[in-house]
Amino acid sequence: MTGGDASGAGGGIANGAMLLRFATAVLADDAGELAAARAAIANTMGGAALTDTAAVAALFDAIDRVADATGIPLEEHKAAATADFRSTIGIDDFAAAAEKGSGR
């Protein structure tokens, strides 16, 4: 996120730091942090906001899977920016990546 609020975190949106904490926890491997981030959203913003927040995170995962499944090529600037970690984790060895030659 870019921009900022008074604390420098949160992207200048209401509860942005809390939402960023949740997004970071979703990508991490710490069940305790994820539970704490969920509880913070539910306690501050309510259960419906937690549901919406989790749905948005899930949709980002689904959209990426749809792009992968349909063979949408990775943009050149993204391929260049991700070359180091794609190589490290072996994603370039996937059959689809070899077929497309795009790093996807």
Protein Blocks (a to p, Z undefined) as FASTA:
>chain_A
ZZjdfkopajlpahklmmmmmmmmmmmccfklmmmmmmmmmmmnojklmmmmmmmmmmmm
mmmmmmmmnopacdfklmmmmmmmmmmnommmpmklmmnonoZZ
